[in-house]
Amino acid sequence: MAYHGPAGRKDPTDQSRKLTELLQKNIPRIEDAELTFAPGMEHRLAVVMRFPHALAKDAADIPDTDPQLEGRQPLKPLGSVKNAERVAAIAEQLIDRAHDILKHEEKANFILMRVFPGDPISRPLNRHMGCAPLPIATYPCTAVLQNSSGMQAPALEGTVEDEIAFLKNNYDSYDFFSCM
């Protein structure tokens, strides 16, 4: 599963990397879930939860904890269905532990969790779409998600224009599609 955070929207990417490393060092697992943190751009990060056993398909049916308005309290992660309660409880522990670790940081003292996609490996695109997908991402958080789903993203940096230039230089226009 992947999430975005830490709050404090003006943090530079280097600060996010430092805070992500701090979280990884201090929260490598919660209960039987192994956690892997990866820095994103600016204030964002990704967290992948790996459980020792397969979860139900709806185990990630959890709304975002971001209230979508500054100044409002973050929402509690609540499972929308019974199968999501365990993952929601671990997400709540993650939020609490991250806050304890980050509470003295000036700009990023909390994490907001967005996008609970479930296990991307259980829904490989090559089986779903009948083709081998090529993920293109300059955004580090997106690359983490793509790589965790078994796809290998080429190492790219820059903007969307850089992604388009990569595609134009390496593939015919009919060889790819884009989802945004």
Secondary structure, 3 states (H helix, E strand, C coil): CCCCCCCCCCCCHHHHHHHHHHHHHHCCEECCEEEEEEECCCCCEEEEEECCCCCCCCCCCCCCCCCCCCCCCCCCCCCCCHHHHHHHHHHHHHHHHHHHHHCCCCCCCCCCCCCCCCCHHHCCHHHHHCCCCCCCCCCHHHHHHHHHCCCCCCCCCCCHHHHHHHHHHHCCHHHCCCCC
